[in-house]
């Protein structure tokens, strides 16, 4: 029997503003972690919980680009879309995020990557919501399961590359 352990994914709600902070370390260089976030052929393999299949309808991970994708599970489909406001290779991605099931809730997400040396990377994401209720709805939606399982799948992809 083999056991795989993964680094901890820290997810917290900011008590002062409607924001969620996510921090995670990866045993991979910054370039590989960044590529996994901008290459749609890699994104479909890891983004979201293990129980869903991802379909990319549009993925232009460049400054000024946009995306649209869907997660499916059986007969259920969950669609998401947004715009890439800034894509700075190996450093930062700023994008909007909208779940079509809650179209009035646009979040602004900033992902930063930190080179820890020795082929390790720290990722930090801040998602700022329009309201505290929107943030709390995202947290209650099972978002943390998708984030944790998604990063575990990303670990597996990065270990193979």
Residue, then its C-alpha position, 0 to 999 in steps of 0.5 A: x500500500x502506498x500513501x501520498x501526502x500533500x502539502x496543506x492548503x490554507x483557506x481563510x476568510x478575511x474578517x475585515x473585508x469580503x475576501x478569501x485567502x488561499x496559500x499552498x506550496x508545491x514541490x515544483x519550480x515556479x515556471x511549472x506551477x505557472x504553466x499549469x495555470x495558463x495551459x488549458x491542456x493542463x488546467x483541465x487535468x487538475x482544476x476542481x474536485x476529483x468528482x467532476x470533468x472539466x470542459x474548456x470552451x475558451x481559454x486565453x490566459x493572456x493580459x486582456x484575455x478571457x475564459x469560460x469552462x464547465x465542470x460536469x458531474x453526471x447530468x449536472x453542469x456548473x459553468x464559470x467565466x471571467x477575464x484575465x486582467x494581468x498575466x505576468x509569467x511566473x509571477x502573477x495572474x489577476x482575473x475576474x471569476x463568475x459562477x453562472x449560477x450566481x451571475x451577480x457575484x463577480x470576484x477579483x482574484x489575484x494569484x502570486x507565485x513565490x520562488x522558495x528555492x530548491x525547486x519549490x513554489x508558494x502560491x497565494x490567491x486572494x479572492x475579493x467578493x462584492x459582498x460578505x454574503x457572496x464570499x460566505x456563499x462561495x465558502x459554503x458551496x464546497x469550494x474548499x473541497x474543489x481547491x484542496x482536491x484540485x491542488x492535490x491533482x496538480x501535485x500529481x501532474x507536477x510530479x510526472x513532469 
